Amino acid sequence: MKTCPICNSEIEHNFEICWNCNYSFTEKKQIDFLDANAGKRNLECLRCGIPLIFGGNYKFYEGTRFGFVSIWTTLFLNRESFDLYVCPKCGKVEFYTPVTSKLTDGS
């Protein structure tokens, strides 16, 4: 464990950012996470009320995978894509449908 020089919180040795105050041990300063959400949604944590950090877009596959045959069967499986957002303070993770540039009316 290591101690944050700003808030004195105990941090796991392999983490590079303080969970409490966003101090970066590699950059030796507090990081503003609003820049990480550039071009994404402005969402707040329901628990903490602070901005969520965009963690990327993740694709999930429905079905099972069995060796070499799975390469061909995954072409026919249902795939869903979600945007992942994380609270830097409490660690809550939320999934949202991706933001699309065009709106569809279903016709």
N, CA, C and O atoms as a Tinker XYZ file with bonds, in Angstrom:
   428  protein
     1  N      0.845000   -1.181000    0.000000    73     2
     2  CA     0.000000    0.000000    0.000000    64     1     3
     3  C      0.893000    1.248000    0.000000    63     2     4     5
     4  O      1.973000    1.269000    0.590000    81     3
     5  N      0.402000    2.273000   -0.678000    73     3     6
     6  CA     1.095000    3.558000   -0.644000    64     5     7
     7  C      0.095000    4.625000   -0.205000    63     6     8     9
     8  O     -1.116000    4.410000   -0.268000    81     7
     9  N      0.593000    5.751000    0.232000    73     7    10
    10  CA    -0.238000    6.823000    0.763000    64     9    11
    11  C     -0.233000    8.011000   -0.179000    63    10    12    13
    12  O      0.818000    8.423000   -0.668000    81    11
    13  N     -1.416000    8.560000   -0.432000    73    11    14
    14  CA    -1.553000    9.741000   -1.295000    64    13    15
    15  C     -0.989000   10.964000   -0.563000    63    14    16    17
    16  O     -1.334000   11.196000    0.595000    81    15
    17  N     -0.123000   11.752000   -1.224000    73    15    18
    18  CA     0.445000   12.927000   -0.574000    64    17    19
    19  C     -0.550000   14.077000   -0.399000    63    18    20    21
    20  O     -0.286000   14.998000    0.373000    81    19
    21  N     -1.678000   14.043000   -1.093000    73    19    22
    22  CA    -2.665000   15.116000   -1.001000    64    21    23
    23  C     -3.689000   14.847000    0.100000    63    22    24    25
    24  O     -3.897000   15.692000    0.971000    81    23
    25  N     -4.338000   13.663000    0.066000    73    23    26
    26  CA    -5.429000   13.384000    1.003000    64    25    27
    27  C     -5.100000   12.302000    2.037000    63    26    28    29
    28  O     -5.931000   11.991000    2.891000    81    27
    29  N     -3.900000   11.731000    1.965000    73    27    30
    30  CA    -3.440000   10.691000    2.894000    64    29    31
    31  C     -4.245000    9.397000    2.843000    63    30    32    33
    32  O     -4.247000    8.637000    3.811000    81    31
    33  N     -4.927000    9.136000    1.734000    73    31    34
    34  CA    -5.652000    7.880000    1.569000    64    33    35
    35  C     -4.682000    6.759000    1.219000    63    34    36    37
    36  O     -3.664000    6.985000    0.565000    81    35
    37  N     -5.008000    5.555000    1.662000    73    35    38
    38  CA    -4.187000    4.405000    1.314000    64    37    39
    39  C     -4.598000    3.896000   -0.060000    63    38    40    41
    40  O     -5.780000    3.676000   -0.324000    81    39
    41  N     -3.608000    3.710000   -0.936000    73    39    42
    42  CA    -3.833000    3.298000   -2.318000    64    41    43
    43  C     -3.093000    1.982000   -2.553000    63    42    44    45
    44  O     -1.976000    1.792000   -2.073000    81    43
    45  N     -3.730000    1.081000   -3.295000    73    43    46
    46  CA    -3.058000   -0.165000   -3.667000    64    45    47
    47  C     -1.771000    0.161000   -4.417000    63    46    48    49
    48  O     -1.716000    1.146000   -5.153000    81    47
    49  N     -0.757000   -0.640000   -4.241000    73    47    50
    50  CA     0.555000   -0.363000   -4.815000    64    49    51
    51  C      0.536000   -0.297000   -6.342000    63    50    52    53
    52  O      1.304000    0.465000   -6.930000    81    51
    53  N     -0.333000   -1.083000   -6.999000    73    51    54
    54  CA    -0.346000   -1.118000   -8.460000    64    53    55
    55  C     -1.232000   -0.041000   -9.100000    63    54    56    57
    56  O     -1.267000    0.060000  -10.327000    81    55
    57  N     -1.952000    0.768000   -8.303000    73    55    58
    58  CA    -2.766000    1.849000   -8.850000    64    57    59
    59  C     -1.936000    3.108000   -9.015000    63    58    60    61
    60  O     -1.073000    3.402000   -8.187000    81    59
    61  N     -2.193000    3.853000  -10.082000    73    59    62
    62  CA    -1.438000    5.077000  -10.360000    64    61    63
    63  C     -2.215000    6.343000  -10.046000    63    62    64    65
    64  O     -1.646000    7.434000  -10.085000    81    63
    65  N     -3.519000    6.225000   -9.732000    73    63    66
    66  CA    -4.342000    7.396000   -9.426000    64    65    67
    67  C     -5.065000    7.157000   -8.114000    63    66    68    69
    68  O     -5.591000    6.071000   -7.871000    81    67
    69  N     -5.087000    8.183000   -7.268000    73    67    70
    70  CA    -5.777000    8.105000   -5.983000    64    69    71
    71  C     -7.279000    8.053000   -6.218000    63    70    72    73
    72  O     -7.815000    8.861000   -6.976000    81    71
    73  N     -7.960000    7.117000   -5.580000    73    71    74
    74  CA    -9.400000    6.955000   -5.744000    64    73    75
    75  C    -10.166000    8.092000   -5.082000    63    74    76    77
    76  O    -11.323000    8.328000   -5.431000    81    75
    77  N     -9.562000    8.797000   -4.149000    73    75    78
    78  CA   -10.273000    9.818000   -3.384000    64    77    79
    79  C    -10.141000   11.220000   -3.969000    63    78    80    81
    80  O    -11.121000   11.964000   -4.018000    81    79
    81  N     -8.933000   11.590000   -4.416000    73    79    82
    82  CA    -8.717000   12.980000   -4.854000    64    81    83
    83  C     -8.177000   13.108000   -6.275000    63    82    84    85
    84  O     -7.899000   14.219000   -6.726000    81    83
    85  N     -8.021000   11.983000   -6.993000    73    83    86
    86  CA    -7.547000   11.957000   -8.377000    64    85    87
    87  C     -6.091000   12.410000   -8.533000    63    86    88    89
    88  O     -5.718000   12.937000   -9.581000    81    87
    89  N     -5.279000   12.211000   -7.515000    73    87    90
    90  CA    -3.858000   12.525000   -7.611000    64    89    91
    91  C     -3.171000   11.440000   -8.430000    63    90    92    93
    92  O     -3.331000   10.251000   -8.158000    81    91
    93  N     -2.401000   11.860000   -9.442000    73    91    94
    94  CA    -1.672000   10.930000  -10.283000    64    93    95
    95  C     -0.247000   10.789000   -9.746000    63    94    96    97
    96  O      0.484000   11.773000   -9.641000    81    95
    97  N      0.135000    9.570000   -9.412000    73    95    98
    98  CA     1.478000    9.325000   -8.902000    64    97    99
    99  C      2.526000    9.437000  -10.006000    63    98   100   101
   100  O      3.683000    9.746000   -9.721000    81    99
   101  N      2.148000    9.195000  -11.249000    73    99   102
   102  CA     3.102000    9.301000  -12.353000    64   101   103
   103  C      3.314000   10.749000  -12.773000    63   102   104   105
   104  O      4.432000   11.138000  -13.110000    81   103
   105  N      2.232000   11.565000  -12.755000    73   103   106
   106  CA     2.352000   12.962000  -13.169000    64   105   107
   107  C      2.591000   13.918000  -12.000000    63   106   108   109
   108  O      2.857000   15.103000  -12.202000    81   107
   109  N      2.494000   13.396000  -10.784000    73   107   110
   110  CA     2.728000   14.177000   -9.552000    64   109   111
   111  C      1.814000   15.404000   -9.456000    63   110   112   113
   112  O      2.246000   16.483000   -9.051000    81   111
   113  N      0.527000   15.217000   -9.842000    73   111   114
   114  CA    -0.459000   16.303000   -9.725000    64   113   115
   115  C     -1.859000   15.703000   -9.749000    63   114   116   117
   116  O     -2.044000   14.547000  -10.131000    81   115
   117  N     -2.847000   16.504000   -9.335000    73   115   118
   118  CA    -4.231000   16.069000   -9.407000    64   117   119
   119  C     -4.725000   16.210000  -10.836000    63   118   120   121
   120  O     -4.406000   17.184000  -11.518000    81   119
   121  N     -5.505000   15.238000  -11.288000    73   119   122
   122  CA    -5.982000   15.202000  -12.664000    64   121   123
   123  C     -7.437000   15.626000  -12.717000    63   122   124   125
   124  O     -8.246000   15.207000  -11.890000    81   123
   125  N     -7.768000   16.464000  -13.697000    73   123   126
   126  CA    -9.143000   16.858000  -13.938000    64   125   127
   127  C     -9.722000   15.905000  -14.965000    63   126   128   129
   128  O     -9.285000   15.899000  -16.116000    81   127
   129  N    -10.701000   15.098000  -14.572000    73   127   130
   130  CA   -11.251000   14.081000  -15.447000    64   129   131
   131  C    -12.297000   14.601000  -16.421000    63   130   132   133
   132  O    -12.814000   13.824000  -17.223000    81   131
   133  N    -12.622000   15.869000  -16.381000    73   131   134
   134  CA   -13.595000   16.396000  -17.334000    64   133   135
   135  C    -13.067000   16.312000  -18.757000    63   134   136   137
   136  O    -13.853000   16.171000  -19.694000    81   135
   137  N    -11.741000   16.395000  -18.942000    73   135   138
   138  CA   -11.151000   16.284000  -20.272000    64   137   139
   139  C    -11.315000   14.886000  -20.855000    63   138   140   141
   140  O    -11.343000   14.732000  -22.076000    81   139
   141  N    -11.423000   13.882000  -20.022000    73   139   142
   142  CA   -11.572000   12.507000  -20.491000    64   141   143
   143  C    -12.938000   12.279000  -21.141000    63   142   144   145
   144  O    -13.104000   11.344000  -21.924000    81   143
   145  N    -13.907000   13.123000  -20.821000    73   143   146
   146  CA   -15.242000   12.982000  -21.375000    64   145   147
   147  C    -15.461000   13.838000  -22.606000    63   146   148   149
   148  O    -16.604000   14.004000  -23.032000    81   147
   149  N    -14.417000   14.384000  -23.189000    73   147   150
   150  CA   -14.573000   15.262000  -24.341000    64   149   151
   151  C    -15.296000   14.548000  -25.468000    63   150   152   153
   152  O    -14.878000   13.472000  -25.896000    81   151
   153  N    -16.374000   15.137000  -25.947000    73   151   154
   154  CA   -17.143000   14.561000  -27.034000    64   153   155
   155  C    -18.114000   13.482000  -26.603000    63   154   156   157
   156  O    -18.783000   12.892000  -27.451000    81   155
   157  N    -18.211000   13.208000  -25.333000    73   155   158
   158  CA   -19.109000   12.171000  -24.823000    64   157   159
   159  C    -20.203000   12.824000  -23.987000    63   158   160   161
   160  O    -20.275000   14.049000  -23.889000    81   159
   161  N    -21.046000   12.002000  -23.391000    73   159   162
   162  CA   -22.138000   12.497000  -22.556000    64   161   163
   163  C    -21.613000   13.101000  -21.260000    63   162   164   165
   164  O    -20.572000   12.690000  -20.748000    81   163
   165  N    -22.333000   14.064000  -20.745000    73   163   166
   166  CA   -22.029000   14.633000  -19.435000    64   165   167
   167  C    -22.956000   13.986000  -18.418000    63   166   168   169
   168  O    -24.077000   14.449000  -18.207000    81   167
   169  N    -22.485000   12.913000  -17.789000    73   167   170
   170  CA   -23.281000   12.148000  -16.838000    64   169   171
   171  C    -22.678000   12.273000  -15.454000    63   170   172   173
   172  O    -21.462000   12.393000  -15.306000    81   171
   173  N    -23.537000   12.244000  -14.430000    73   171   174
   174  CA   -23.064000   12.322000  -13.055000    64   173   175
   175  C    -23.378000   11.024000  -12.327000    63   174   176   177
   176  O    -24.365000   10.352000  -12.625000    81   175
   177  N    -22.528000   10.685000  -11.372000    73   175   178
   178  CA   -22.727000    9.510000  -10.540000    64   177   179
   179  C    -23.961000    9.711000   -9.669000    63   178   180   181
   180  O    -24.128000   10.769000   -9.063000    81   179
   181  N    -24.818000    8.710000   -9.605000    73   179   182
   182  CA   -26.024000    8.811000   -8.789000    64   181   183
   183  C    -25.704000    8.788000   -7.303000    63   182   184   185
   184  O    -26.495000    9.279000   -6.498000    81   183
   185  N    -24.575000    8.235000   -6.925000    73   183   186
   186  CA   -24.180000    8.174000   -5.515000    64   185   187
   187  C    -23.427000    9.424000   -5.070000    63   186   188   189
   188  O    -23.733000   10.001000   -4.027000    81   187
   189  N    -22.439000    9.841000   -5.870000    73   187   190
   190  CA   -21.521000   10.904000   -5.462000    64   189   191
   191  C    -21.874000   12.275000   -6.044000    63   190   192   193
   192  O    -21.521000   13.304000   -5.470000    81   191
   193  N    -22.568000   12.288000   -7.179000    73   191   194
   194  CA   -22.917000   13.559000   -7.820000    64   193   195
   195  C    -21.767000   14.199000   -8.578000    63   194   196   197
   196  O    -21.839000   15.380000   -8.918000    81   195
   197  N    -20.695000   13.437000   -8.854000    73   195   198
   198  CA   -19.570000   13.986000   -9.613000    64   197   199
   199  C    -19.591000   13.408000  -11.027000    63   198   200   201
   200  O    -20.204000   12.363000  -11.247000    81   199
   201  N    -18.936000   14.063000  -11.993000    73   199   202
   202  CA   -18.976000   13.587000  -13.384000    64   201   203
   203  C    -18.380000   12.194000  -13.542000    63   202   204   205
   204  O    -17.346000   11.877000  -12.955000    81   203
   205  N    -19.051000   11.364000  -14.350000    73   203   206
   206  CA   -18.545000   10.039000  -14.680000    64   205   207
   207  C    -17.498000   10.144000  -15.774000    63   206   208   209
   208  O    -17.543000   11.058000  -16.598000    81   207
   209  N    -16.557000    9.214000  -15.784000    73   207   210
   210  CA   -15.487000    9.172000  -16.771000    64   209   211
   211  C    -15.855000    8.170000  -17.852000    63   210   212   213
   212  O    -16.269000    7.050000  -17.551000    81   211
   213  N    -15.707000    8.566000  -19.102000    73   211   214
   214  CA   -15.961000    7.655000  -20.207000    64   213   215
   215  C    -14.838000    6.630000  -20.251000    63   214   216   217
   216  O    -13.664000    6.991000  -20.340000    81   215
   217  N    -15.199000    5.346000  -20.189000    73   215   218
   218  CA   -14.216000    4.273000  -20.166000    64   217   219
   219  C    -14.045000    3.556000  -21.485000    63   218   220   221
   220  O    -13.187000    2.681000  -21.607000    81   219
   221  N    -14.848000    3.912000  -22.481000    73   219   222
   222  CA   -14.713000    3.279000  -23.779000    64   221   223
   223  C    -15.986000    2.569000  -24.193000    63   222   224   225
   224  O    -16.956000    2.489000  -23.439000    81   223
   225  N    -15.956000    2.057000  -25.417000    73   223   226
   226  CA   -17.088000    1.325000  -25.967000    64   225   227
   227  C    -16.741000   -0.158000  -25.953000    63   226   228   229
   228  O    -15.673000   -0.556000  -26.419000    81   227
   229  N    -17.643000   -0.972000  -25.418000    73   227   230
   230  CA   -17.393000   -2.400000  -25.292000    64   229   231
   231  C    -18.456000   -3.179000  -26.041000    63   230   232   233
   232  O    -19.636000   -2.828000  -26.010000    81   231
   233  N    -18.027000   -4.250000  -26.724000    73   231   234
   234  CA   -18.935000   -5.109000  -27.468000    64   233   235
   235  C    -19.069000   -6.438000  -26.729000    63   234   236   237
   236  O    -18.079000   -7.052000  -26.332000    81   235
   237  N    -20.307000   -6.862000  -26.557000    73   235   238
   238  CA   -20.600000   -8.106000  -25.883000    64   237   239
   239  C    -21.242000   -9.069000  -26.875000    63   238   240   241
   240  O    -22.037000   -8.661000  -27.722000    81   239
   241  N    -20.895000  -10.346000  -26.766000    73   239   242
   242  CA   -21.413000  -11.379000  -27.654000    64   241   243
   243  C    -22.344000  -12.290000  -26.885000    63   242   244   245
   244  O    -22.091000  -12.615000  -25.725000    81   243
   245  N    -23.414000  -12.698000  -27.528000    73   243   246
   246  CA   -24.363000  -13.609000  -26.928000    64   245   247
   247  C    -24.093000  -15.008000  -27.453000    63   246   248   249
   248  O    -24.029000  -15.213000  -28.665000    81   247
   249  N    -23.939000  -15.951000  -26.576000    73   247   250
   250  CA   -23.695000  -17.326000  -27.003000    64   249   251
   251  C    -22.446000  -17.884000  -26.356000    63   250   252   253
   252  O    -21.817000  -17.237000  -25.518000    81   251
   253  N    -22.096000  -19.100000  -26.757000    73   251   254
   254  CA   -20.910000  -19.771000  -26.213000    64   253   255
   255  C    -19.850000  -19.883000  -27.287000    63   254   256   257
   256  O    -20.136000  -19.777000  -28.480000    81   255
   257  N    -18.627000  -20.098000  -26.849000    73   255   258
   258  CA   -17.506000  -20.240000  -27.776000    64   257   259
   259  C    -16.830000  -21.576000  -27.534000    63   258   260   261
   260  O    -16.437000  -21.890000  -26.411000    81   259
   261  N    -16.696000  -22.370000  -28.609000    73   259   262
   262  CA   -16.072000  -23.676000  -28.500000    64   261   263
   263  C    -14.998000  -23.819000  -29.567000    63   262   264   265
   264  O    -15.285000  -24.277000  -30.673000    81   263
   265  N    -13.776000  -23.437000  -29.258000    73   263   266
   266  CA   -12.637000  -23.658000  -30.137000    64   265   267
   267  C    -12.732000  -23.010000  -31.500000    63   266   268   269
   268  O    -13.265000  -21.910000  -31.649000    81   267
   269  N    -12.202000  -23.716000  -32.506000    73   267   270
   270  CA   -12.115000  -23.189000  -33.868000    64   269   271
   271  C    -13.491000  -22.934000  -34.482000    63   270   272   273
   272  O    -13.662000  -21.986000  -35.249000    81   271
   273  N    -14.455000  -23.761000  -34.155000    73   271   274
   274  CA   -15.813000  -23.604000  -34.693000    64   273   275
   275  C    -16.412000  -22.280000  -34.234000    63   274   276   277
   276  O    -17.238000  -21.702000  -34.940000    81   275
   277  N    -16.012000  -21.794000  -33.071000    73   275   278
   278  CA   -16.583000  -20.554000  -32.534000    64   277   279
   279  C    -16.268000  -19.348000  -33.401000    63   278   280   281
   280  O    -17.036000  -18.386000  -33.414000    81   279
   281  N    -15.158000  -19.375000  -34.125000    73   279   282
   282  CA   -14.818000  -18.253000  -35.003000    64   281   283
   283  C    -15.916000  -18.046000  -36.030000    63   282   284   285
   284  O    -16.289000  -16.911000  -36.323000    81   283
   285  N    -16.429000  -19.127000  -36.572000    73   283   286
   286  CA   -17.470000  -19.028000  -37.598000    64   285   287
   287  C    -18.840000  -18.789000  -36.990000    63   286   288   289
   288  O    -19.664000  -18.089000  -37.579000    81   287
   289  N    -19.095000  -19.359000  -35.820000    73   287   290
   290  CA   -20.423000  -19.185000  -35.221000    64   289   291
   291  C    -20.624000  -17.795000  -34.651000    63   290   292   293
   292  O    -21.762000  -17.333000  -34.568000    81   291
   293  N    -19.551000  -17.106000  -34.253000    73   291   294
   294  CA   -19.710000  -15.755000  -33.713000    64   293   295
   295  C    -20.168000  -14.775000  -34.773000    63   294   296   297
   296  O    -20.671000  -13.703000  -34.436000    81   295
   297  N    -20.010000  -15.107000  -36.038000    73   295   298
   298  CA   -20.503000  -14.235000  -37.098000    64   297   299
   299  C    -22.017000  -14.147000  -37.098000    63   298   300   301
   300  O    -22.588000  -13.170000  -37.584000    81   299
   301  N    -22.668000  -15.165000  -36.554000    73   299   302
   302  CA   -24.124000  -15.227000  -36.575000    64   301   303
   303  C    -24.760000  -14.953000  -35.217000    63   302   304   305
   304  O    -25.979000  -15.048000  -35.081000    81   303
   305  N    -23.969000  -14.619000  -34.227000    73   303   306
   306  CA   -24.501000  -14.362000  -32.899000    64   305   307
   307  C    -24.904000  -12.899000  -32.752000    63   306   308   309
   308  O    -24.462000  -12.033000  -33.507000    81   307
   309  N    -25.747000  -12.652000  -31.771000    73   307   310
   310  CA   -26.187000  -11.296000  -31.475000    64   309   311
   311  C    -25.068000  -10.535000  -30.764000    63   310   312   313
   312  O    -24.554000  -10.989000  -29.741000    81   311
   313  N    -24.695000   -9.384000  -31.305000    73   311   314
   314  CA   -23.669000   -8.555000  -30.688000    64   313   315
   315  C    -24.295000   -7.239000  -30.245000    63   314   316   317
   316  O    -25.046000   -6.617000  -30.996000    81   315
   317  N    -23.983000   -6.821000  -29.026000    73   315   318
   318  CA   -24.465000   -5.551000  -28.485000    64   317   319
   319  C    -23.265000   -4.689000  -28.128000    63   318   320   321
   320  O    -22.219000   -5.192000  -27.717000    81   319
   321  N    -23.431000   -3.392000  -28.291000    73   319   322
   322  CA   -22.363000   -2.442000  -28.001000    64   321   323
   323  C    -22.854000   -1.466000  -26.940000    63   322   324   325
   324  O    -23.972000   -0.957000  -27.030000    81   323
   325  N    -22.012000   -1.203000  -25.924000    73   323   326
   326  CA   -22.371000   -0.288000  -24.850000    64   325   327
   327  C    -21.206000    0.644000  -24.536000    63   326   328   329
   328  O    -20.043000    0.253000  -24.635000    81   327
   329  N    -21.529000    1.885000  -24.156000    73   327   330
   330  CA   -20.534000    2.822000  -23.640000    64   329   331
   331  C    -20.429000    2.603000  -22.138000    63   330   332   333
   332  O    -21.443000    2.501000  -21.448000    81   331
   333  N    -19.208000    2.530000  -21.637000    73   331   334
   334  CA   -18.964000    2.298000  -20.221000    64   333   335
   335  C    -18.539000    3.611000  -19.571000    63   334   336   337
   336  O    -17.665000    4.308000  -20.085000    81   335
   337  N    -19.154000    3.944000  -18.447000    73   335   338
   338  CA   -18.804000    5.131000  -17.666000    64   337   339
   339  C    -18.485000    4.697000  -16.243000    63   338   340   341
   340  O    -19.145000    3.813000  -15.698000    81   339
   341  N    -17.462000    5.325000  -15.634000    73   339   342
   342  CA   -16.994000    4.950000  -14.307000    64   341   343
   343  C    -16.943000    6.181000  -13.417000    63   342   344   345
   344  O    -16.542000    7.258000  -13.858000    81   343
   345  N    -17.351000    6.019000  -12.162000    73   343   346
   346  CA   -17.212000    7.091000  -11.172000    64   345   347
   347  C    -15.803000    7.012000  -10.596000    63   346   348   349
   348  O    -15.422000    5.971000  -10.060000    81   347
   349  N    -15.008000    8.101000  -10.693000    73   347   350
   350  CA   -13.639000    8.045000  -10.168000    64   349   351
   351  C    -13.569000    8.006000   -8.647000    63   350   352   353
   352  O    -12.523000    7.674000   -8.089000    81   351
   353  N    -14.660000    8.338000   -7.970000    73   351   354
   354  CA   -14.633000    8.367000   -6.513000    64   353   355
   355  C    -15.087000    7.040000   -5.895000    63   354   356   357
   356  O    -14.358000    6.450000   -5.098000    81   355
   357  N    -16.285000    6.569000   -6.256000    73   355   358
   358  CA   -16.807000    5.357000   -5.611000    64   357   359
   359  C    -16.603000    4.096000   -6.443000    63   358   360   361
   360  O    -16.777000    2.990000   -5.931000    81   359
   361  N    -16.235000    4.242000   -7.726000    73   359   362
   362  CA   -15.967000    3.081000   -8.565000    64   361   363
   363  C    -17.188000    2.476000   -9.233000    63   362   364   365
   364  O    -17.082000    1.428000   -9.870000    81   363
   365  N    -18.345000    3.112000   -9.103000    73   363   366
   366  CA   -19.558000    2.592000   -9.741000    64   365   367
   367  C    -19.381000    2.583000  -11.252000    63   366   368   369
   368  O    -18.835000    3.525000  -11.827000    81   367
   369  N    -19.850000    1.503000  -11.897000    73   367   370
   370  CA   -19.764000    1.355000  -13.345000    64   369   371
   371  C    -21.175000    1.365000  -13.914000    63   370   372   373
   372  O    -22.070000    0.697000  -13.395000    81   371
   373  N    -21.366000    2.135000  -14.993000    73   371   374
   374  CA   -22.667000    2.187000  -15.648000    64   373   375
   375  C    -22.483000    1.970000  -17.144000    63   374   376   377
   376  O    -21.516000    2.444000  -17.740000    81   375
   377  N    -23.426000    1.247000  -17.742000    73   375   378
   378  CA   -23.435000    1.007000  -19.182000    64   377   379
   379  C    -24.575000    1.800000  -19.812000    63   378   380   381
   380  O    -25.678000    1.856000  -19.268000    81   379
   381  N    -24.300000    2.413000  -20.962000    73   379   382
   382  CA   -25.303000    3.152000  -21.719000    64   381   383
   383  C    -25.212000    2.739000  -23.178000    63   382   384   385
   384  O    -24.152000    2.331000  -23.653000    81   383
   385  N    -26.327000    2.847000  -23.885000    73   383   386
   386  CA   -26.278000    2.598000  -25.316000    64   385   387
   387  C    -25.440000    3.681000  -25.954000    63   386   388   389
   388  O    -25.463000    4.821000  -25.489000    81   387
   389  N    -24.700000    3.367000  -27.003000    73   387   390
   390  CA   -23.824000    4.365000  -27.632000    64   389   391
   391  C    -24.610000    5.548000  -28.191000    63   390   392   393
   392  O    -25.750000    5.408000  -28.634000    81   391
   393  N    -23.974000    6.705000  -28.157000    73   391   394
   394  CA   -24.563000    7.903000  -28.737000    64   393   395
   395  C    -24.374000    7.826000  -30.240000    63   394   396   397
   396  O    -23.262000    7.607000  -30.720000    81   395
   397  N    -25.455000    8.006000  -30.982000    73   395   398
   398  CA   -25.370000    7.990000  -32.434000    64   397   399
   399  C    -25.565000    9.399000  -32.952000    63   398   400   401
   400  O    -26.279000   10.201000  -32.350000    81   399
   401  N    -24.929000    9.692000  -34.067000    73   399   402
   402  CA   -25.000000   11.039000  -34.626000    64   401   403
   403  C    -26.311000   11.277000  -35.353000    63   402   404   405
   404  O    -26.752000   12.419000  -35.477000    81   403
   405  N    -26.948000   10.198000  -35.842000    73   403   406
   406  CA   -28.204000   10.344000  -36.551000    64   405   407
   407  C    -29.342000    9.769000  -35.704000    63   406   408   409
   408  O    -29.197000    8.724000  -35.069000    81   407
   409  N    -30.448000   10.457000  -35.710000    73   407   410
   410  CA   -31.628000    9.942000  -35.030000    64   409   411
   411  C    -32.470000    9.167000  -36.029000    63   410   412   413
   412  O    -32.653000    9.595000  -37.168000    81   411
   413  N    -32.976000    8.032000  -35.593000    73   411   414
   414  CA   -33.820000    7.243000  -36.490000    64   413   415
   415  C    -35.250000    7.336000  -36.006000    63   414   416   417
   416  O    -35.495000    7.351000  -34.800000    81   415
   417  N    -36.195000    7.399000  -36.924000    73   415   418
   418  CA   -37.586000    7.487000  -36.546000    64   417   419
   419  C    -38.294000    6.144000  -36.650000    63   418   420   421
   420  O    -39.501000    6.065000  -36.419000    81   419
   421  N    -37.568000    5.094000  -36.992000    73   419   422
   422  CA   -38.141000    3.770000  -37.034000    64   421   423
   423  C    -38.847000    3.438000  -38.335000    63   422   424   425
   424  O    -39.420000    2.355000  -38.453000    81   423
   425  N    -38.827000    4.331000  -39.314000    73   423   426
   426  CA   -39.503000    4.041000  -40.576000    64   425   427
   427  C    -38.554000    3.473000  -41.602000    63   426   428
   428  O    -38.965000    3.173000  -42.723000    81   427
